[in-house]
Amino acid sequence: MENKKSFLGIGWAFPPEFIKSQKATKMISEEEDIKSSLHILLTTKLGERIMFPEYGCDLEELLFENLDRTLITFVIDLIKTAILYHEPRIDVLKIDISEIDPLEGKLIIEITYIVRATNSRINMVFPFYKEEGSNII
């Protein structure tokens, strides 16, 4: 089982944290690394990464669109496509989008996926909205 989990990788925590006592950076691995990778993918604009301009999901471009079934279907397809091309460690089973506060445009994106190497089923909840006074989603 441990050999299968080594495939999942290890990487820096995001945002990067430094452990002064160990003179090292905080590292994450396995399923936690995948969740972090998905969060980064969903919050990255297309073209934001100079050397990898097609990386990202570009959800922020949709912040002020009318929230209807067409937009929700488009967002689901956008997320599925981004994960398909940029996160090879998982297979998406289902993406559900529900509204918390329709007047505020707050969405909850729930992604259910299977980790290919371990066949583990995981559910990730991603709140998507623009915080007041912030340029961060």
Secondary structure, DSSP 8 states (H G I E B T S, - for coil): -HHHHHTT-EEE-SS--EETTTTEE-EEEHHHHHHHHHHHHHH--TT-STT-TT-S--GGGGTTS--SHHHHHHHHHHHHHHHHHH-TTEEEEEEEEEEEETTTTEEEEEEEEEETTTTEEEEEEEEE---TT-S--
